[in-house]
Amino acid sequence: MRSMYARHAALAAERQVITQEMQKLVDEGDQIFRMLRESLKDHYGKRNEKLVEFGLQPFRSEPRV
């Protein structure tokens, strides 16, 4: 039974390390996508309709009344 508890604890610790590594990769991916979106807006301009092709919403002001 003691060996089972030790094994269980080791697996739990390994799972925690893997989860932390996965979170780090997700955070790095989010940062890369944020940079890419901002770069596209800088390149084309924040109002350019070309942004729609990349899944971004161009800035559209509200119609003046």
C-alpha positions as CSV (number, residue, x, y, z in Angstrom):
1,M,0.0,0.0,0.0
2,R,2.9,2.4,0.8
3,S,4.4,1.9,-2.6
4,M,1.0,2.7,-4.2
5,Y,0.8,5.9,-2.2
6,A,4.3,6.9,-3.2
7,R,3.5,6.1,-6.9
8,H,0.3,8.1,-6.7
9,A,2.2,11.1,-5.2
10,A,4.9,10.8,-7.9
11,L,2.3,10.8,-10.7
12,A,0.4,13.7,-9.2
13,A,3.7,15.7,-9.1
14,E,4.4,14.8,-12.7
15,R,0.9,15.8,-13.8
16,Q,1.4,19.2,-12.1
17,V,4.7,19.7,-13.9
18,I,3.1,18.8,-17.2
19,T,0.2,21.1,-16.6
20,Q,2.6,24.0,-15.9
21,E,4.5,23.3,-19.1
22,M,1.2,23.2,-21.1
23,Q,0.1,26.6,-19.5
24,K,3.5,28.1,-20.5
25,L,3.0,27.0,-24.1
26,V,-0.5,28.4,-24.2
27,D,0.6,31.7,-22.8
28,E,3.4,31.9,-25.4
29,G,1.0,31.1,-28.2
30,D,-1.4,33.8,-27.0
31,Q,1.4,36.3,-26.9
32,I,2.4,35.4,-30.5
33,F,-1.2,35.7,-31.7
34,R,-1.5,39.1,-30.0
35,M,1.7,40.3,-31.7
36,L,0.5,38.9,-35.1
37,R,-2.9,40.7,-34.8
38,E,-1.3,44.0,-33.9
39,S,1.2,43.6,-36.7
40,L,-1.6,43.0,-39.2
41,K,-3.4,46.1,-38.0
42,D,-0.2,48.2,-38.2
43,H,0.5,46.9,-41.7
44,Y,-3.0,47.3,-43.2
45,G,-4.4,50.0,-41.0
46,K,-7.0,49.5,-38.3
47,R,-9.8,50.5,-40.7
48,N,-8.9,48.3,-43.7
49,E,-11.4,45.7,-44.7
50,K,-8.6,43.3,-45.6
51,L,-8.4,42.5,-41.9
52,V,-11.6,40.5,-42.3
53,E,-9.6,37.9,-44.3
54,F,-7.5,37.2,-41.2
55,G,-10.5,37.0,-38.9
56,L,-10.0,40.4,-37.4
57,Q,-12.7,43.1,-37.1
58,P,-11.7,46.4,-38.7
59,F,-12.5,49.5,-36.8
60,R,-15.7,50.9,-38.0
61,S,-17.0,54.1,-36.5
62,E,-20.7,54.6,-35.9
63,P,-22.6,56.4,-38.6
64,R,-23.0,60.0,-37.9
65,V,-26.6,61.2,-37.6
